[in-house]
Amino acid sequence: MKPEFLVVLVTTPTMEEGERIANILVGARKAACVNLVPKVHSKFWWQGKMDSADEVLLIVKTKALLLDELIRLVKENHSYSVPEVIALPILAGNEDYLRWLGEVTEDMSRKDRSGLEKP
C-alpha cells in the first residue's frame, strides 16, 4: 500500500536558498510545513571524488500525490544541477497533525483553473 503522506529531505547550499524554496513549496500548497535545519555538514561523492559542503537541510511534509510537482518545483528553483530530493513514507503519527497536513496541501489535479473542486 502506498503511503498517503511523506517526509521529503532536500539540502540547499545557503539558508537564503532554503528559505526561498520553502516559501515556494508552502506558498504553492505542495508542502504543509518545511523545517530548515542550518549547519548540516555533508560528505558525498561528486564528479569522481569525495567532497564535502556545509548545507541547510529542508524537512518537508507533504502528500504522496504531490511528490512529482514538489520535485519539479525544487529542481526549477535549486542552484545545484542535481539537488537532493529524497522521500520517506510517514507510516504513522499524530492523527490530528496528519489530518491538518492533508487539509493544508492541495492536489491541483482535483481542481480546475478557477480553484473550484472538480465533480
Phi, psi and omega in degrees: 000131180285136180291152178278326185236154182226154162253127181244129179260131179223134173252147177228157182284337182220160176294323180299316178293320177299316178299317181297313180293319177299316179298321178296312183294315180288318180298325178275002181060030174270348176221142176279327185202143173229121173268136177250117181253109183282163170059048172269127179260121184250140172243136185198164172269133176211126179052046173081006178218157177286137183222175175208160180201148168273128186224173172248132179261124173263128176249108190253131175253127185208177172273146177300324180298340184262001186300314182301316180292321178298315178299317179300315180296319178298311182298322180292335189244007184258146180276341179284145176288333178227080182290146174286123172219105184235125182256133177239138181288144169266111184275331181197165178174186177299115184301324178296318179294315181295324177296315177300315179305315180293326182286324187270349173261153181227144176262103184294345177293341179266002182235150174273182185297337180280352182091001180275143179297133176282146180290000000 
